[in-house]
Amino acid sequence: MKRVAIFLPAILLSMSSSAQKQLKITNTTVSLPAGTNTMPYPETKKGDVVTEFFGTKVADPYRWLEDDTDPATRQWINEQNELVQAYITQIPFRNNMQKRLAALWNYEKYSAPFNEGEYTYFYKNDGLQNQSVLYRQKGTGTPEVFLDPNKFSSDGTTSLAGIEFTKDGSLCAYQISEGGSDWRKVIILDTKTKAQVGDTLMDVKFSGLSWKGNEGFYYSSYDKPKEGSQLSGMTQMHKLYYHKLGTDQSDDKLVFGGEKQQRRYIGGGVTEDQKYLIISTANATYGNELYIQDLSTPDAPIRPIVTGFENEHDVVYAENGTLYIATNLNAPNRKLVTVSADAPQPANWKELIAETKFPLTVSACGRKLFAQYLKDAVSQVSQYSLDGKKERDITLPGLGTAGGFGGKREEKELYYSFTSYVYPSTIFKYDIATGKSTVYKKSNVKFDPAQYESKQVFYTSKDGTKVPMIITSKKGVVLNGKNPTMLYGYGGFNVSITPSFSVSNLVFMENGGVYAVANLRGGGEYGDDWHNAGTKMQKQNVFDDFIAAAEYLIKEKYTSKDYLAISGGSNGGLLVGACLTQRPDLFKVCFPAVGVLDMLRYHKFTAGAGWSYDYGTADDSKEMFDYLYKYSPVHNVKKGVCYPATMVMTGDHDDRVVPAHSFKFAAALQDAQREICRTPVFIRIETKAGHGAGKPTAMIIDEQADKWAFLLYNMGLTYKTK
């Protein structure tokens, strides 16, 4: 991941006196300016840009908002933020919600420990620290601070975005992200003295770090855009570099990529035995090639393992010249194969763990393999020997999400986490030889699981497909159609949405809220077939699945359209945008966050063209353009329609899904109902924040308090102070 430098100046979040005069809120009604019946939205100028696609002319009146360096864009942002803050800050119970969130958030949080050299490292957050601190200790000695990201910046918006140690633990390289940007800096430390080694590497993006001995490491990046905004400019050709310690970054060796080997995404990792460099390359978010280089032989060639982008493959382990590869080649739910590194092509692959009806991921630790399966979106884990013999199923605390199950080959123990919607994240220590799990760190959040219940249901989508959904609430909720309900979804990029505990959701549920998560097509919950059923010309299936989930909740009287909200981020922001424009009658409140909302131009920014496997592009064909144009949220806002109360959410430093998507969508919604509708449509633009990663705790709490307050207020409800 990488960091670049033209940022918007700080956006004014304070409420101006003029905004105070414009907008008054009393209890559960909005008092509008005299003589008006609609929200006092700022005027958004319209341009005359028109683009022709296969004979169809498409107006793009808010194209000017794509320029984040234009002072006019910055002024528009300021005006929009003043308006939304004027509204939010006057909701009577908003501050009480913020205080309750902060109180619940204020407990110690730990990561699983990991061993590097003679130290054990772990992350800890005292409770409300903006960023978690990296500690280390020798044996049973007193822990000491190794890296404190809270000291990286005065406001907590610079975060630690990854760290990698040499095999002996004497050196480390860590990434920092400023303002949530995907552009990163890399700093190298002598771990004994904590002194910086060499210069800071700049402009690293979408990158891991992988050491080759103690001499240097591999990393990936793009050339910075030569023109326009560094946050939104296209980044097409990824490059894998080798950085040798003590040399200038300008002298770093190009290992793979660039003009002769054009790929959008390239990553390189050294196997634990330090013998091989494994290179993964891709042009989209699905499908990759694998290459290998023997590092024990000077100037050894880079050889292909598998080429082409029709399938996905991952080297999960290597020992004694044998590679262990997880693949979906002829196995949509994935299998594990082995092959000699001397002749690694698919013709020589031998199946070790066969495909089942459940999607598989594999990790390794202590010379064992851990097969992690998803059954109806919940975890199952089994332990295997390196020769493929199943040794045991691992007993988990219940139905939920297990993560971890990885580590070094000499480890005797590993640590894994388990969580669900009613089970706060807990870290377990696992003895690899005996299979015994013991609690290592239990969550101290103030939560009584006995008061809550979480159940899975299966509902029928528009085309008859059965879709799972997990519904969580306090026990004894009355099915009278009057419960405030939040429906969440994602549905894309083979991403599986699995159960996890949320302090933010607790604030909602302890006041009678129902939280529902639908596992939509487009995700990875049922393997490649489920994913592909929600891509390109089948993307409407995802929206239909989500709409059907809403209709199920209403039919079963969990809620009604007057008490139903929907939310989603990134691809989930597209989901919300498409559903609110297709079925504005079905929802009361909508939260499209950091969404892909202009489907005709998403591929024109940053690495967006890499999303084409899921979406297709408007340049592909007339058929693909017509399909995208039909559901693109920005292009399907209709004049004169009163849309649900909506708070579009984005960050000014989001250089993955650029904020222009959200800007244009919010402007279109406001214009469509400016003269006729009382329901509010706002955009909340977080400053010095990106796509979500590394966001400081204080910012998260404020954002969540605003969201829940907006939801309850627009349902005519209030918040019962705890």
Secondary structure as UniProt FT lines:
FT   HELIX           17..22
FT   STRAND          24..26
FT   TURN            27..28
FT   STRAND          29..31
FT   TURN            34..35
FT   STRAND          50..53
FT   TURN            54..55
FT   STRAND          56..59
FT   TURN            61..62
FT   HELIX           63..66
FT   TURN            68..69
FT   HELIX           71..88
FT   TURN            89..90
FT   TURN            92..93
FT   HELIX           94..105
FT   STRAND          109..110
FT   STRAND          114..116
FT   TURN            117..118
FT   STRAND          119..125
FT   STRAND          133..137
FT   TURN            139..140
FT   STRAND          144..147
FT   HELIX           149..151
FT   TURN            154..155
FT   STRAND          158..165
FT   TURN            167..168
FT   STRAND          171..178
FT   TURN            179..180
FT   STRAND          183..190
FT   TURN            191..194
FT   STRAND          195..196
FT   STRAND          201..205
FT   STRAND          210..212
FT   TURN            213..215
FT   STRAND          216..221
FT   TURN            230..232
FT   STRAND          239..244
FT   TURN            245..246
FT   HELIX           249..251
FT   STRAND          253..257
FT   TURN            259..260
FT   STRAND          265..270
FT   TURN            272..273
FT   STRAND          276..282
FT   STRAND          289..294
FT   TURN            295..296
FT   TURN            298..299
FT   STRAND          302..306
FT   STRAND          313..319
FT   TURN            320..321
FT   STRAND          322..327
FT   TURN            329..330
FT   TURN            332..333
FT   STRAND          335..340
FT   TURN            341..342
FT   HELIX           346..348
FT   STRAND          350..353
FT   STRAND          360..365
FT   TURN            366..367
FT   STRAND          368..375
FT   TURN            376..377
FT   STRAND          378..384
FT   TURN            386..387
FT   STRAND          390..394
FT   STRAND          401..404
FT   TURN            409..410
FT   STRAND          413..420
FT   TURN            421..422
FT   STRAND          423..431
FT   TURN            432..434
FT   STRAND          437..441
FT   HELIX           449..451
FT   STRAND          452..460
FT   TURN            462..463
FT   STRAND          466..474
FT   TURN            475..476
FT   STRAND          485..488
FT   TURN            493..494
FT   HELIX           503..509
FT   TURN            510..512
FT   STRAND          514..518
FT   TURN            521..522
FT   TURN            525..526
FT   HELIX           528..532
FT   TURN            533..534
FT   HELIX           536..538
FT   HELIX           540..555
FT   TURN            556..557
FT   HELIX           561..563
FT   STRAND          564..569
FT   HELIX           571..582
FT   TURN            584..585
FT   STRAND          589..593
FT   TURN            599..601
FT   HELIX           602..604
FT   TURN            606..607
FT   HELIX           608..611
FT   HELIX           612..615
FT   TURN            618..620
FT   HELIX           622..631
FT   HELIX           633..636
FT   TURN            639..640
FT   STRAND          645..651
FT   TURN            652..653
FT   HELIX           660..673
FT   TURN            674..676
FT   STRAND          681..686
FT   TURN            687..688
FT   TURN            693..694
FT   HELIX           697..714
FT   TURN            715..716
//
